[in-house]
Amino acid sequence: MSSRRITIITPTFNEELNIQDCYKAVKVLFQDKLCDYEREHIFCDNASTDGTPELLRKIAAEDKQVKVILNARNYGPFRSTFNGLRHATGDGALVMLAADLQDPPEMLAQFVEKWEEGFHVVYGIRANREEGAIMRLVRRFYYNLVNRFADIEIPLYAGEFQFIDKKVLDSLMQFDDHYPYIRGMVASCGFRAIGIPYTWKRRKKGMSKNRLYHLIDQGLNGLISFSNVPTRIGMFVGLCISALSFLYTLVQLAVNLILGRMAAPGITTIIVAVFFFGGVQMFFLGFLGEYIGSIHAQVRKRPLVTVLEMLNFTDES
């Protein structure tokens, strides 16, 4: 067996229907196309309430190349995944392999091939999605929005399904972020990167645990993590509205002086203006609040996750 080790991180939450399929898919891959590499598969469970923890304990007892981190509560997929990366010992790592296998594990062989060619980051590009047209449009809009607003270039349609070299992993460990936006963090590290397109598959078993609130939360985190553009847009919009209001005042003054009307009825205009400006202010105050909330959480220095139990980890690993 090669001395080169590959780590795969899989976050889980109530995925008892998919755990075995995910585990077997990775194991078979290392028995076939990646047989020259050592496997390290780290499952990071977010306090599942179904049979996931017991199933992971059984797999870990039978296969020492499988390691398990059981969190004390649900910290979400990104915090849990980043904590798993902290414990990765591979020469390269697949940042996130979802347990539902919507990101095809067989792509790992292609990632490793590009890695051996000298690329430090090999990311999957979700060129096609087996999901509804509305969600595809929403995701496409979001990816373009983040890419345009970010201070760095984040690859379009790329998620956490990407392979990174140990040099990149070591760089990631320098980050101290309470809510890691991992794809942005990887992009900010630089290094030589390449993308490989693939089809994001429809979930075959179980229900997605990412509800609308979680998607919005993750989306906002992506917007504010690597960009201050939203606050600058707020400032720009505020200046434009102020300028337009000042011009409107001058027009009204001229009309009153020319026509001799010192006051106009305009009650409807006032009501509309009050609600409009109030809405604009609340919108951008909300964005500002997201930044302040993120700063507040960061400065309190709470642990990224609290671990309940770790299986198959040793002092050497």
Residue pairs with C-beta under 8 A, 6 or more apart in sequence:
1 36
1 37
1 38
2 36
2 37
2 38
3 38
4 36
4 37
4 38
4 91
4 92
5 37
5 38
5 39
5 40
5 89
5 90
5 91
6 30
6 34
6 37
6 38
6 39
6 40
6 90
6 91
6 92
6 93
6 94
6 108
6 112
7 40
7 41
7 42
7 88
7 89
7 90
7 92
7 93
7 94
8 26
8 39
8 40
8 41
8 42
8 93
8 94
8 97
8 108
9 42
9 44
9 81
9 84
9 85
9 88
9 93
9 94
9 95
9 96
9 97
10 22
10 41
10 42
10 43
10 44
10 84
10 96
10 97
10 98
10 99
11 43
11 44
11 45
11 46
11 77
11 80
11 81
11 84
11 96
11 98
11 99
12 19
12 43
12 44
12 45
12 46
12 48
12 52
12 56
12 99
13 45
13 46
13 47
13 48
13 52
13 74
13 77
13 209
14 48
14 49
14 50
14 52
14 206
14 209
15 22
15 48
15 52
15 99
15 100
15 206
16 48
16 50
16 51
16 52
16 55
17 205
17 206
18 99
18 100
18 101
18 205
18 206
19 43
19 52
19 55
19 56
19 59
19 99
20 55
20 59
21 101
21 205
22 97
22 99
22 100
22 101
22 105
23 41
23 59
23 63
23 66
25 101
25 105
25 106
26 39
26 41
26 97
26 105
26 108
27 39
27 41
27 63
29 105
29 106
29 108
29 109
30 37
30 39
33 106
33 109
34 108
34 109
34 112
37 112
38 65
38 90
39 65
40 65
40 67
40 88
40 89
40 90
40 317
41 65
41 66
41 67
42 66
42 67
42 68
42 69
42 84
42 87
42 88
43 56
43 59
43 66
43 67
43 68
43 69
43 99
44 68
44 69
44 71
44 80
44 81
44 83
44 84
45 52
45 53
45 56
45 68
45 69
45 70
45 71
45 80
46 71
46 73
46 74
46 75
46 76
46 77
46 80
47 70
47 71
47 72
47 73
47 74
47 308
53 70
56 66
56 68
56 70
56 311
57 68
57 311
59 66
59 68
60 66
60 67
60 68
60 311
60 312
61 311
64 312
66 312
67 87
67 310
67 311
67 312
67 313
67 317
68 309
68 310
68 311
68 312
69 80
69 83
69 84
69 87
69 307
69 309
69 310
69 311
70 307
70 308
70 309
70 310
70 311
71 80
71 83
71 305
71 306
71 307
71 308
72 305
72 306
72 307
72 308
73 306
75 83
75 304
75 305
76 214
76 218
77 96
77 210
78 160
78 179
78 180
78 181
78 182
78 218
78 221
79 179
79 180
79 304
79 305
80 305
81 95
81 96
81 160
81 180
81 182
82 172
82 177
82 180
82 182
82 304
83 304
83 305
83 307
85 93
85 95
85 169
85 172
85 173
86 173
87 310
87 313
87 317
88 169
89 317
90 166
91 165
91 166
92 112
92 115
92 163
92 164
92 165
92 166
93 163
93 164
93 166
93 169
94 108
94 111
94 161
94 162
94 163
95 160
95 161
95 162
95 163
95 164
95 182
95 186
96 103
96 159
96 160
96 161
96 182
97 103
97 105
97 108
97 161
98 161
100 203
100 204
100 205
100 206
100 208
101 201
101 204
102 200
102 201
102 202
102 203
103 124
103 159
103 161
103 198
103 200
103 201
104 198
104 199
104 201
107 124
107 161
107 196
107 198
108 163
110 122
110 196
111 122
111 124
111 162
111 163
111 196
112 163
114 122
114 163
114 194
114 196
115 122
115 163
115 165
118 192
119 192
119 193
119 194
120 164
120 165
120 167
120 168
120 191
120 192
120 193
121 162
121 163
121 164
121 165
121 168
121 186
121 189
121 191
121 192
121 193
121 194
122 162
122 163
122 193
122 194
122 195
122 196
123 155
123 158
123 161
123 162
123 163
123 183
123 186
123 193
123 194
123 195
123 196
124 158
124 159
124 161
124 162
124 195
124 196
124 197
124 198
125 155
125 156
125 157
125 158
125 195
125 196
125 197
125 198
126 157
126 158
126 159
126 197
126 198
126 199
126 200
127 157
127 197
127 198
127 199
128 197
128 198
128 199
128 200
129 135
129 136
129 139
129 199
129 200
130 199
130 200
130 201
130 202
131 200
131 202
140 157
142 219
142 222
143 156
143 157
144 156
145 223
146 154
146 184
146 222
146 223
146 227
147 153
147 154
147 155
147 156
149 223
149 227
149 229
149 230
150 184
150 187
150 226
150 227
151 226
151 227
151 228
152 184
152 187
152 188
152 226
153 187
154 183
154 184
154 187
154 226
155 183
155 187
155 193
155 195
158 183
158 195
159 183
160 182
160 183
162 183
162 186
164 172
164 186
165 191
167 191
168 186
168 189
168 191
171 189
171 191
172 182
172 185
172 186
172 189
175 185
177 185
177 225
177 298
178 294
178 297
178 298
178 300
178 302
178 304
179 221
179 225
179 294
179 297
180 304
181 221
181 222
181 225
181 226
183 222
184 222
184 225
184 226
187 193
188 226
210 218
220 290
221 294
223 230
224 230
224 287
224 290
224 291
224 294
225 294
228 291
230 284
230 287
231 284
231 287
231 288
231 291
233 284
234 283
234 284
234 287
234 288
237 280
237 284
238 280
238 284
241 277
241 280
252 264
255 261
255 264
256 262
256 263
256 264
